[in-house]
């Protein structure tokens, strides 16, 4: 865990453990020096229309969701 912003200690980042220590240190430095570029929530970017930053999933509410395996999902037409 990494605290990039000392003004917000509750905000932590996790960096891939497969990186070398040198690359982790460089990455931490980069993130700390560029905090103003990254947004954690819509409140961090005032003035941007929510339609630009909101992701909408194309979900059909008229179909029943059925799990077929741990990795796959399938939609099944409901019985009449």
C-alpha positions as CSV (number, residue, x, y, z in Angstrom):
1,X,0.0,0.0,0.0
2,X,1.2,3.5,-0.9
3,X,0.0,6.9,0.3
4,X,0.6,9.1,-2.7
5,X,-1.1,12.2,-1.2
6,X,-0.1,13.2,2.4
7,X,-3.2,15.5,2.5
8,X,-5.5,12.5,2.1
9,X,-4.0,9.6,4.1
10,X,-7.2,7.5,3.7
11,X,-6.5,7.3,0.0
12,X,-4.1,4.5,-0.8
13,X,-2.7,2.9,-3.9
14,X,-1.6,-0.6,-4.4
15,X,1.3,-1.3,-6.8
16,X,1.9,-4.6,-8.5
17,X,4.2,-6.8,-6.4
18,X,5.9,-8.2,-9.5
19,X,7.7,-4.9,-10.2
20,X,11.3,-4.5,-9.1
21,X,12.0,-2.2,-6.1
22,X,13.6,0.3,-8.4
23,X,10.6,0.4,-10.7
24,X,8.2,0.7,-7.7
25,X,10.1,3.6,-6.4
26,X,10.1,5.4,-9.8
27,X,6.4,4.7,-10.1
28,X,5.6,6.0,-6.6
29,X,7.6,9.2,-7.4
30,X,5.8,9.7,-10.7
31,X,2.4,9.3,-9.1
32,X,3.2,11.6,-6.2
33,X,4.5,14.3,-8.6
34,X,1.4,14.0,-10.9
35,X,-1.5,13.8,-8.4
36,X,-3.2,16.7,-10.1
37,X,-3.7,14.6,-13.3
38,X,-5.6,11.7,-11.7
39,X,-9.2,11.7,-10.5
40,X,-10.5,9.3,-7.9
41,X,-14.1,10.4,-8.1
42,X,-16.4,12.8,-10.1
43,X,-16.0,15.4,-7.3
44,X,-12.3,15.6,-8.2
45,X,-13.2,17.0,-11.7
46,X,-15.7,19.7,-11.3
47,X,-17.1,21.2,-14.4
48,X,-17.1,17.9,-16.4
49,X,-20.5,16.8,-17.5
50,X,-21.5,13.5,-15.8
51,X,-22.5,12.0,-19.2
52,X,-18.8,12.1,-20.1
53,X,-17.6,10.3,-16.9
54,X,-20.5,7.9,-16.3
55,X,-20.1,4.4,-17.6
56,X,-23.4,2.7,-18.5
57,X,-23.7,-1.1,-19.0
58,X,-26.2,-2.3,-21.6
59,X,-28.3,-4.5,-19.3
60,X,-31.6,-6.0,-20.4
61,X,-33.8,-6.0,-17.3
62,X,-36.3,-8.3,-19.1
63,X,-33.9,-11.2,-19.1
64,X,-33.0,-13.4,-16.1
65,X,-29.4,-13.7,-15.2
66,X,-28.1,-17.2,-14.8
67,X,-24.6,-18.2,-13.8
68,X,-23.2,-21.0,-15.9
69,X,-19.7,-21.2,-14.4
70,X,-17.5,-19.2,-12.1
71,X,-16.1,-17.3,-15.1
72,X,-19.1,-17.0,-17.4
73,X,-22.6,-15.6,-17.3
74,X,-25.5,-16.2,-19.6
75,X,-28.9,-14.6,-20.1
76,X,-31.9,-16.9,-20.2
77,X,-35.2,-15.9,-21.5
78,X,-37.8,-16.0,-18.8
79,X,-40.6,-18.6,-19.2
80,X,-44.0,-17.3,-20.2
